C-alpha cells in the first residue's frame, strides 16, 4: 500500500470549534500519523501520513470537520519532508 504525506490547510471557522481534537480522533480511527495545529491566521494546519485509501477518507472528512466548524476551503499539498510521528498529536502554541 502506498504511503502518502500531505500538508492540509483548512480555512473557515475552524478554531474554537474542537477542530484539532476532532482531527486527532479521526486520524486515529484511520491509522493516520501526524500533527494538527492552529495558525496565527485563523486556519488549521495538518501534517498527515497514511495509506492512500485512509488518506482520501481523511481529506474528505477535512472538508466537513466537526459539527460546529464552517469549512470554506481545504488546500492539500504533497509534503516531502517525511516526519516520523508515533501517532497523531495536537500542537499547542
Jmol script that loads the backbone (N, CA, C; Angstrom):
load data "model"
ATOM      1  N   UNK A   1       0.839  -1.194   0.000  1.00  0.00           N
ATOM      2  CA  UNK A   1       0.000   0.000   0.000  1.00  0.00           C
ATOM      3  C   UNK A   1       0.878   1.249   0.000  1.00  0.00           C
ATOM      4  N   UNK A   2       0.663   2.130  -0.944  1.00  0.00           N
ATOM      5  CA  UNK A   2       1.476   3.361  -0.960  1.00  0.00           C
ATOM      6  C   UNK A   2       1.140   4.275   0.219  1.00  0.00           C
ATOM      7  N   UNK A   3       2.172   4.847   0.765  1.00  0.00           N
ATOM      8  CA  UNK A   3       2.017   5.794   1.871  1.00  0.00           C
ATOM      9  C   UNK A   3       2.088   7.199   1.290  1.00  0.00           C
ATOM     10  N   UNK A   4       1.188   8.060   1.741  1.00  0.00           N
ATOM     11  CA  UNK A   4       1.147   9.437   1.258  1.00  0.00           C
ATOM     12  C   UNK A   4       1.413  10.402   2.397  1.00  0.00           C
ATOM     13  N   UNK A   5       2.017  11.527   2.058  1.00  0.00           N
ATOM     14  CA  UNK A   5       2.336  12.579   3.021  1.00  0.00           C
ATOM     15  C   UNK A   5       1.730  13.880   2.495  1.00  0.00           C
ATOM     16  N   UNK A   6       0.916  14.529   3.324  1.00  0.00           N
ATOM     17  CA  UNK A   6       0.293  15.779   2.891  1.00  0.00           C
ATOM     18  C   UNK A   6       0.363  16.851   3.972  1.00  0.00           C
ATOM     19  N   UNK A   7       0.404  18.077   3.485  1.00  0.00           N
ATOM     20  CA  UNK A   7       0.163  19.237   4.338  1.00  0.00           C
ATOM     21  C   UNK A   7      -1.226  19.709   3.924  1.00  0.00           C
ATOM     22  N   UNK A   8      -2.139  19.761   4.903  1.00  0.00           N
ATOM     23  CA  UNK A   8      -3.519  20.140   4.633  1.00  0.00           C
ATOM     24  C   UNK A   8      -3.829  21.410   5.421  1.00  0.00           C
ATOM     25  N   UNK A   9      -4.243  22.446   4.708  1.00  0.00           N
ATOM     26  CA  UNK A   9      -4.634  23.694   5.357  1.00  0.00           C
ATOM     27  C   UNK A   9      -6.146  23.818   5.245  1.00  0.00           C
ATOM     28  N   UNK A  10      -6.796  23.979   6.391  1.00  0.00           N
ATOM     29  CA  UNK A  10      -8.256  24.084   6.421  1.00  0.00           C
ATOM     30  C   UNK A  10      -8.615  25.515   6.827  1.00  0.00           C
ATOM     31  N   UNK A  11      -9.427  26.153   5.990  1.00  0.00           N
ATOM     32  CA  UNK A  11      -9.820  27.547   6.219  1.00  0.00           C
ATOM     33  C   UNK A  11     -11.308  27.636   6.533  1.00  0.00           C
ATOM     34  N   UNK A  12     -11.689  28.716   7.191  1.00  0.00           N
ATOM     35  CA  UNK A  12     -13.080  28.937   7.559  1.00  0.00           C
ATOM     36  C   UNK A  12     -13.178  29.147   9.064  1.00  0.00           C
ATOM     37  N   UNK A  13     -14.350  28.810   9.631  1.00  0.00           N
ATOM     38  CA  UNK A  13     -14.484  28.886  11.084  1.00  0.00           C
ATOM     39  C   UNK A  13     -14.022  27.540  11.632  1.00  0.00           C
ATOM     40  N   UNK A  14     -12.716  27.456  11.894  1.00  0.00           N
ATOM     41  CA  UNK A  14     -12.117  26.174  12.264  1.00  0.00           C
ATOM     42  C   UNK A  14     -11.340  26.237  13.580  1.00  0.00           C
ATOM     43  N   UNK A  15     -11.326  27.394  14.214  1.00  0.00           N
ATOM     44  CA  UNK A  15     -10.688  27.498  15.528  1.00  0.00           C
ATOM     45  C   UNK A  15     -11.779  27.757  16.565  1.00  0.00           C
ATOM     46  N   UNK A  16     -11.615  27.151  17.736  1.00  0.00           N
ATOM     47  CA  UNK A  16     -12.602  27.304  18.792  1.00  0.00           C
ATOM     48  C   UNK A  16     -13.825  26.418  18.604  1.00  0.00           C
ATOM     49  N   UNK A  17     -13.704  25.410  17.717  1.00  0.00           N
ATOM     50  CA  UNK A  17     -14.831  24.504  17.445  1.00  0.00           C
ATOM     51  C   UNK A  17     -14.410  23.035  17.597  1.00  0.00           C
ATOM     52  N   UNK A  18     -13.348  22.806  18.364  1.00  0.00           N
ATOM     53  CA  UNK A  18     -12.813  21.460  18.605  1.00  0.00           C
ATOM     54  C   UNK A  18     -12.296  20.786  17.335  1.00  0.00           C
ATOM     55  N   UNK A  19     -11.824  21.594  16.379  1.00  0.00           N
ATOM     56  CA  UNK A  19     -11.330  21.021  15.120  1.00  0.00           C
ATOM     57  C   UNK A  19     -10.101  20.157  15.361  1.00  0.00           C
ATOM     58  N   UNK A  20      -9.160  20.639  16.177  1.00  0.00           N
ATOM     59  CA  UNK A  20      -7.931  19.864  16.398  1.00  0.00           C
ATOM     60  C   UNK A  20      -8.221  18.530  17.081  1.00  0.00           C
ATOM     61  N   UNK A  21      -9.043  18.555  18.127  1.00  0.00           N
ATOM     62  CA  UNK A  21      -9.374  17.319  18.845  1.00  0.00           C
ATOM     63  C   UNK A  21     -10.127  16.351  17.934  1.00  0.00           C
ATOM     64  N   UNK A  22     -11.047  16.866  17.131  1.00  0.00           N
ATOM     65  CA  UNK A  22     -11.806  16.021  16.206  1.00  0.00           C
ATOM     66  C   UNK A  22     -10.900  15.448  15.123  1.00  0.00           C
ATOM     67  N   UNK A  23      -9.937  16.251  14.668  1.00  0.00           N
ATOM     68  CA  UNK A  23      -8.980  15.788  13.668  1.00  0.00           C
ATOM     69  C   UNK A  23      -8.131  14.654  14.230  1.00  0.00           C
ATOM     70  N   UNK A  24      -7.688  14.815  15.468  1.00  0.00           N
ATOM     71  CA  UNK A  24      -6.884  13.773  16.115  1.00  0.00           C
ATOM     72  C   UNK A  24      -7.683  12.468  16.221  1.00  0.00           C
ATOM     73  N   UNK A  25      -8.936  12.567  16.600  1.00  0.00           N
ATOM     74  CA  UNK A  25      -9.787  11.380  16.744  1.00  0.00           C
ATOM     75  C   UNK A  25      -9.982  10.693  15.390  1.00  0.00           C
ATOM     76  N   UNK A  26     -10.279  11.469  14.355  1.00  0.00           N
ATOM     77  CA  UNK A  26     -10.500  10.907  13.019  1.00  0.00           C
ATOM     78  C   UNK A  26      -9.213  10.267  12.495  1.00  0.00           C
ATOM     79  N   UNK A  27      -8.098  10.928  12.679  1.00  0.00           N
ATOM     80  CA  UNK A  27      -6.819  10.389  12.222  1.00  0.00           C
ATOM     81  C   UNK A  27      -6.514   9.062  12.911  1.00  0.00           C
ATOM     82  N   UNK A  28      -6.782   8.990  14.200  1.00  0.00           N
ATOM     83  CA  UNK A  28      -6.542   7.755  14.946  1.00  0.00           C
ATOM     84  C   UNK A  28      -7.424   6.626  14.422  1.00  0.00           C
ATOM     85  N   UNK A  29      -8.679   6.934  14.099  1.00  0.00           N
ATOM     86  CA  UNK A  29      -9.593   5.926  13.550  1.00  0.00           C
ATOM     87  C   UNK A  29      -9.075   5.373  12.219  1.00  0.00           C
ATOM     88  N   UNK A  30      -8.409   6.227  11.439  1.00  0.00           N
ATOM     89  CA  UNK A  30      -7.943   5.839  10.106  1.00  0.00           C
ATOM     90  C   UNK A  30      -6.464   5.418  10.088  1.00  0.00           C
ATOM     91  N   UNK A  31      -5.840   5.342  11.261  1.00  0.00           N
ATOM     92  CA  UNK A  31      -4.413   4.974  11.378  1.00  0.00           C
ATOM     93  C   UNK A  31      -3.511   5.953  10.637  1.00  0.00           C
ATOM     94  N   UNK A  32      -3.866   7.234  10.701  1.00  0.00           N
ATOM     95  CA  UNK A  32      -3.047   8.289  10.092  1.00  0.00           C
ATOM     96  C   UNK A  32      -2.184   8.907  11.182  1.00  0.00           C
ATOM     97  N   UNK A  33      -0.921   9.115  10.845  1.00  0.00           N
ATOM     98  CA  UNK A  33       0.012   9.722  11.790  1.00  0.00           C
ATOM     99  C   UNK A  33       0.274  11.159  11.376  1.00  0.00           C
ATOM    100  N   UNK A  34       0.662  11.975  12.349  1.00  0.00           N
ATOM    101  CA  UNK A  34       0.975  13.355  12.022  1.00  0.00           C
ATOM    102  C   UNK A  34       0.657  14.291  13.162  1.00  0.00           C
ATOM    103  N   UNK A  35       0.282  15.519  12.784  1.00  0.00           N
ATOM    104  CA  UNK A  35       0.033  16.555  13.784  1.00  0.00           C
ATOM    105  C   UNK A  35      -0.928  17.590  13.225  1.00  0.00           C
ATOM    106  N   UNK A  36      -1.583  18.291  14.145  1.00  0.00           N
ATOM    107  CA  UNK A  36      -2.504  19.367  13.766  1.00  0.00           C
ATOM    108  C   UNK A  36      -2.245  20.561  14.679  1.00  0.00           C
ATOM    109  N   UNK A  37      -2.357  21.762  14.106  1.00  0.00           N
ATOM    110  CA  UNK A  37      -2.175  22.974  14.910  1.00  0.00           C
ATOM    111  C   UNK A  37      -3.003  24.107  14.338  1.00  0.00           C
ATOM    112  N   UNK A  38      -3.310  25.074  15.199  1.00  0.00           N
ATOM    113  CA  UNK A  38      -3.926  26.319  14.754  1.00  0.00           C
ATOM    114  C   UNK A  38      -2.819  27.223  14.231  1.00  0.00           C
ATOM    115  N   UNK A  39      -3.145  28.035  13.243  1.00  0.00           N
ATOM    116  CA  UNK A  39      -2.186  29.003  12.738  1.00  0.00           C
ATOM    117  C   UNK A  39      -2.592  30.401  13.209  1.00  0.00           C
ATOM    118  N   UNK A  40      -1.651  31.347  13.221  1.00  0.00           N
ATOM    119  CA  UNK A  40      -1.982  32.723  13.639  1.00  0.00           C
ATOM    120  C   UNK A  40      -3.011  33.394  12.723  1.00  0.00           C
ATOM    121  N   UNK A  41      -3.178  32.881  11.496  1.00  0.00           N
ATOM    122  CA  UNK A  41      -4.115  33.490  10.549  1.00  0.00           C
ATOM    123  C   UNK A  41      -5.534  32.944  10.691  1.00  0.00           C
ATOM    124  N   UNK A  42      -5.756  32.034  11.651  1.00  0.00           N
ATOM    125  CA  UNK A  42      -7.097  31.516  11.887  1.00  0.00           C
ATOM    126  C   UNK A  42      -7.404  30.203  11.189  1.00  0.00           C
ATOM    127  N   UNK A  43      -6.415  29.641  10.511  1.00  0.00           N
ATOM    128  CA  UNK A  43      -6.604  28.363   9.828  1.00  0.00           C
ATOM    129  C   UNK A  43      -6.178  27.222  10.745  1.00  0.00           C
ATOM    130  N   UNK A  44      -6.398  26.002  10.270  1.00  0.00           N
ATOM    131  CA  UNK A  44      -5.868  24.810  10.927  1.00  0.00           C
ATOM    132  C   UNK A  44      -4.925  24.159   9.932  1.00  0.00           C
ATOM    133  N   UNK A  45      -3.725  23.791  10.395  1.00  0.00           N
ATOM    134  CA  UNK A  45      -2.730  23.158   9.542  1.00  0.00           C
ATOM    135  C   UNK A  45      -2.499  21.727  10.021  1.00  0.00           C
ATOM    136  N   UNK A  46      -2.542  20.802   9.079  1.00  0.00           N
ATOM    137  CA  UNK A  46      -2.383  19.378   9.394  1.00  0.00           C
ATOM    138  C   UNK A  46      -1.227  18.817   8.563  1.00  0.00           C
ATOM    139  N   UNK A  47      -0.353  18.080   9.212  1.00  0.00           N
ATOM    140  CA  UNK A  47       0.648  17.280   8.517  1.00  0.00           C
ATOM    141  C   UNK A  47       0.204  15.839   8.734  1.00  0.00           C
ATOM    142  N   UNK A  48      -0.044  15.122   7.632  1.00  0.00           N
ATOM    143  CA  UNK A  48      -0.609  13.780   7.753  1.00  0.00           C
ATOM    144  C   UNK A  48       0.137  12.778   6.887  1.00  0.00           C
ATOM    145  N   UNK A  49       0.349  11.598   7.440  1.00  0.00           N
ATOM    146  CA  UNK A  49       0.983  10.489   6.741  1.00  0.00           C
ATOM    147  C   UNK A  49       0.109   9.262   6.915  1.00  0.00           C
ATOM    148  N   UNK A  50      -0.194   8.613   5.795  1.00  0.00           N
ATOM    149  CA  UNK A  50      -1.012   7.423   5.897  1.00  0.00           C
ATOM    150  C   UNK A  50      -1.188   6.718   4.575  1.00  0.00           C
ATOM    151  N   UNK A  51      -1.839   5.569   4.646  1.00  0.00           N
ATOM    152  CA  UNK A  51      -2.116   4.752   3.471  1.00  0.00           C
ATOM    153  C   UNK A  51      -3.113   5.492   2.573  1.00  0.00           C
ATOM    154  N   UNK A  52      -2.951   5.312   1.285  1.00  0.00           N
ATOM    155  CA  UNK A  52      -3.710   6.062   0.280  1.00  0.00           C
ATOM    156  C   UNK A  52      -5.211   6.102   0.545  1.00  0.00           C
ATOM    157  N   UNK A  53      -5.842   4.957   0.733  1.00  0.00           N
ATOM    158  CA  UNK A  53      -7.290   4.913   0.902  1.00  0.00           C
ATOM    159  C   UNK A  53      -7.736   5.651   2.173  1.00  0.00           C
ATOM    160  N   UNK A  54      -7.008   5.441   3.254  1.00  0.00           N
ATOM    161  CA  UNK A  54      -7.326   6.122   4.514  1.00  0.00           C
ATOM    162  C   UNK A  54      -7.136   7.629   4.356  1.00  0.00           C
ATOM    163  N   UNK A  55      -6.092   8.018   3.639  1.00  0.00           N
ATOM    164  CA  UNK A  55      -5.813   9.439   3.445  1.00  0.00           C
ATOM    165  C   UNK A  55      -6.934  10.112   2.661  1.00  0.00           C
ATOM    166  N   UNK A  56      -7.483   9.434   1.669  1.00  0.00           N
ATOM    167  CA  UNK A  56      -8.581  10.013   0.893  1.00  0.00           C
ATOM    168  C   UNK A  56      -9.812  10.226   1.772  1.00  0.00           C
ATOM    169  N   UNK A  57     -10.101   9.282   2.666  1.00  0.00           N
ATOM    170  CA  UNK A  57     -11.222   9.431   3.601  1.00  0.00           C
ATOM    171  C   UNK A  57     -10.968  10.592   4.558  1.00  0.00           C
ATOM    172  N   UNK A  58      -9.714  10.710   5.007  1.00  0.00           N
ATOM    173  CA  UNK A  58      -9.343  11.776   5.939  1.00  0.00           C
ATOM    174  C   UNK A  58      -9.503  13.146   5.280  1.00  0.00           C
ATOM    175  N   UNK A  59      -9.022  13.285   4.062  1.00  0.00           N
ATOM    176  CA  UNK A  59      -9.131  14.561   3.337  1.00  0.00           C
ATOM    177  C   UNK A  59     -10.606  14.915   3.121  1.00  0.00           C
ATOM    178  N   UNK A  60     -11.403  13.923   2.784  1.00  0.00           N
ATOM    179  CA  UNK A  60     -12.845  14.154   2.609  1.00  0.00           C
ATOM    180  C   UNK A  60     -13.453  14.665   3.920  1.00  0.00           C
ATOM    181  N   UNK A  61     -13.049  14.058   5.042  1.00  0.00           N
ATOM    182  CA  UNK A  61     -13.549  14.498   6.349  1.00  0.00           C
ATOM    183  C   UNK A  61     -13.128  15.948   6.636  1.00  0.00           C
ATOM    184  N   UNK A  62     -11.915  16.314   6.246  1.00  0.00           N
ATOM    185  CA  UNK A  62     -11.413  17.675   6.491  1.00  0.00           C
ATOM    186  C   UNK A  62     -12.303  18.740   5.836  1.00  0.00           C
ATOM    187  N   UNK A  63     -12.987  18.386   4.759  1.00  0.00           N
ATOM    188  CA  UNK A  63     -13.878  19.330   4.095  1.00  0.00           C
ATOM    189  C   UNK A  63     -15.119  19.634   4.927  1.00  0.00           C
ATOM    190  N   UNK A  64     -15.429  18.765   5.906  1.00  0.00           N
ATOM    191  CA  UNK A  64     -16.575  18.989   6.790  1.00  0.00           C
ATOM    192  C   UNK A  64     -16.122  19.389   8.187  1.00  0.00           C
ATOM    193  N   UNK A  65     -15.229  18.571   8.759  1.00  0.00           N
ATOM    194  CA  UNK A  65     -14.759  18.813  10.115  1.00  0.00           C
ATOM    195  C   UNK A  65     -15.841  18.528  11.138  1.00  0.00           C
ATOM    196  N   UNK A  66     -15.645  18.978  12.372  1.00  0.00           N
ATOM    197  CA  UNK A  66     -16.648  18.757  13.413  1.00  0.00           C
ATOM    198  C   UNK A  66     -17.904  19.588  13.146  1.00  0.00           C
ATOM    199  N   UNK A  67     -18.967  19.266  13.858  1.00  0.00           N
ATOM    200  CA  UNK A  67     -20.267  19.877  13.634  1.00  0.00           C
ATOM    201  C   UNK A  67     -20.260  21.402  13.644  1.00  0.00           C
ATOM    202  N   UNK A  68     -19.549  22.016  14.591  1.00  0.00           N
ATOM    203  CA  UNK A  68     -19.577  23.479  14.731  1.00  0.00           C
ATOM    204  C   UNK A  68     -18.702  24.209  13.717  1.00  0.00           C
ATOM    205  N   UNK A  69     -17.871  23.475  12.988  1.00  0.00           N
ATOM    206  CA  UNK A  69     -16.963  24.104  12.019  1.00  0.00           C
ATOM    207  C   UNK A  69     -17.715  24.521  10.757  1.00  0.00           C
ATOM    208  N   UNK A  70     -17.208  25.575  10.124  1.00  0.00           N
ATOM    209  CA  UNK A  70     -17.713  26.000   8.819  1.00  0.00           C
ATOM    210  C   UNK A  70     -16.499  26.091   7.893  1.00  0.00           C
ATOM    211  N   UNK A  71     -16.201  25.006   7.214  1.00  0.00           N
ATOM    212  CA  UNK A  71     -15.031  24.930   6.343  1.00  0.00           C
ATOM    213  C   UNK A  71     -15.348  25.617   5.019  1.00  0.00           C
ATOM    214  N   UNK A  72     -14.486  26.568   4.635  1.00  0.00           N
ATOM    215  CA  UNK A  72     -14.690  27.279   3.375  1.00  0.00           C
ATOM    216  C   UNK A  72     -13.700  26.829   2.302  1.00  0.00           C
ATOM    217  N   UNK A  73     -12.545  26.298   2.722  1.00  0.00           N
ATOM    218  CA  UNK A  73     -11.528  25.880   1.748  1.00  0.00           C
ATOM    219  C   UNK A  73     -10.584  24.877   2.397  1.00  0.00           C
ATOM    220  N   UNK A  74     -10.165  23.885   1.599  1.00  0.00           N
ATOM    221  CA  UNK A  74      -9.167  22.919   2.043  1.00  0.00           C
ATOM    222  C   UNK A  74      -8.082  22.866   0.976  1.00  0.00           C
ATOM    223  N   UNK A  75      -6.854  23.156   1.394  1.00  0.00           N
ATOM    224  CA  UNK A  75      -5.715  23.129   0.471  1.00  0.00           C
ATOM    225  C   UNK A  75      -4.872  21.906   0.820  1.00  0.00           C
ATOM    226  N   UNK A  76      -4.709  21.007  -0.145  1.00  0.00           N
ATOM    227  CA  UNK A  76      -3.950  19.778   0.067  1.00  0.00           C
ATOM    228  C   UNK A  76      -2.698  19.844  -0.792  1.00  0.00           C
ATOM    229  N   UNK A  77      -1.538  19.779  -0.136  1.00  0.00           N
ATOM    230  CA  UNK A  77      -0.264  19.842  -0.846  1.00  0.00           C
ATOM    231  C   UNK A  77       0.583  18.625  -0.486  1.00  0.00           C
ATOM    232  N   UNK A  78       1.264  18.036  -1.474  1.00  0.00           N
ATOM    233  CA  UNK A  78       2.196  16.953  -1.134  1.00  0.00           C
ATOM    234  C   UNK A  78       3.246  17.480  -0.170  1.00  0.00           C
ATOM    235  N   UNK A  79       3.614  16.659   0.781  1.00  0.00           N
ATOM    236  CA  UNK A  79       4.576  17.061   1.808  1.00  0.00           C
ATOM    237  C   UNK A  79       5.773  16.137   1.695  1.00  0.00           C
ATOM    238  N   UNK A  80       6.908  16.686   1.308  1.00  0.00           N
ATOM    239  CA  UNK A  80       8.073  15.852   1.050  1.00  0.00           C
ATOM    240  C   UNK A  80       8.940  15.621   2.275  1.00  0.00           C
ATOM    241  N   UNK A  81       8.862  16.497   3.260  1.00  0.00           N
ATOM    242  CA  UNK A  81       9.665  16.316   4.474  1.00  0.00           C
ATOM    243  C   UNK A  81       8.967  15.298   5.371  1.00  0.00           C
ATOM    244  N   UNK A  82       9.301  14.048   5.188  1.00  0.00           N
ATOM    245  CA  UNK A  82       8.664  12.998   5.985  1.00  0.00           C
ATOM    246  C   UNK A  82       9.006  13.199   7.457  1.00  0.00           C
ATOM    247  N   UNK A  83       7.975  13.298   8.275  1.00  0.00           N
ATOM    248  CA  UNK A  83       8.152  13.486   9.706  1.00  0.00           C
ATOM    249  C   UNK A  83       7.657  12.221  10.393  1.00  0.00           C
ATOM    250  N   UNK A  84       8.487  11.679  11.257  1.00  0.00           N
ATOM    251  CA  UNK A  84       8.089  10.462  11.960  1.00  0.00           C
ATOM    252  C   UNK A  84       7.312  10.823  13.220  1.00  0.00           C
ATOM    253  N   UNK A  85       6.063  10.452  13.251  1.00  0.00           N
ATOM    254  CA  UNK A  85       5.223  10.646  14.436  1.00  0.00           C
ATOM    255  C   UNK A  85       4.808   9.273  14.930  1.00  0.00           C
ATOM    256  N   UNK A  86       4.801   9.098  16.232  1.00  0.00           N
ATOM    257  CA  UNK A  86       4.365   7.832  16.808  1.00  0.00           C
ATOM    258  C   UNK A  86       2.857   7.663  16.634  1.00  0.00           C
ATOM    259  N   UNK A  87       2.141   8.759  16.611  1.00  0.00           N
ATOM    260  CA  UNK A  87       0.688   8.741  16.462  1.00  0.00           C
ATOM    261  C   UNK A  87       0.254  10.034  15.826  1.00  0.00           C
ATOM    262  N   UNK A  88      -0.824  10.597  16.324  1.00  0.00           N
ATOM    263  CA  UNK A  88      -1.307  11.870  15.802  1.00  0.00           C
ATOM    264  C   UNK A  88      -1.436  12.828  16.972  1.00  0.00           C
ATOM    265  N   UNK A  89      -0.710  13.930  16.913  1.00  0.00           N
ATOM    266  CA  UNK A  89      -0.664  14.832  18.064  1.00  0.00           C
ATOM    267  C   UNK A  89      -1.219  16.214  17.747  1.00  0.00           C
ATOM    268  N   UNK A  90      -1.675  16.873  18.796  1.00  0.00           N
ATOM    269  CA  UNK A  90      -2.131  18.253  18.700  1.00  0.00           C
ATOM    270  C   UNK A  90      -0.975  19.135  19.166  1.00  0.00           C
ATOM    271  N   UNK A  91      -0.595  20.086  18.317  1.00  0.00           N
ATOM    272  CA  UNK A  91       0.455  21.033  18.689  1.00  0.00           C
ATOM    273  C   UNK A  91      -0.224  22.282  19.219  1.00  0.00           C
ATOM    274  N   UNK A  92       0.071  22.621  20.459  1.00  0.00           N
ATOM    275  CA  UNK A  92      -0.493  23.831  21.063  1.00  0.00           C
ATOM    276  C   UNK A  92       0.598  24.888  21.098  1.00  0.00           C
ATOM    277  N   UNK A  93       0.217  26.122  20.846  1.00  0.00           N
ATOM    278  CA  UNK A  93       1.203  27.213  20.806  1.00  0.00           C
ATOM    279  C   UNK A  93       1.561  27.665  22.210  1.00  0.00           C
TER     280      UNK A  93
END
end "model"
wireframe off; spacefill off
backbone 0.3
color backbone group
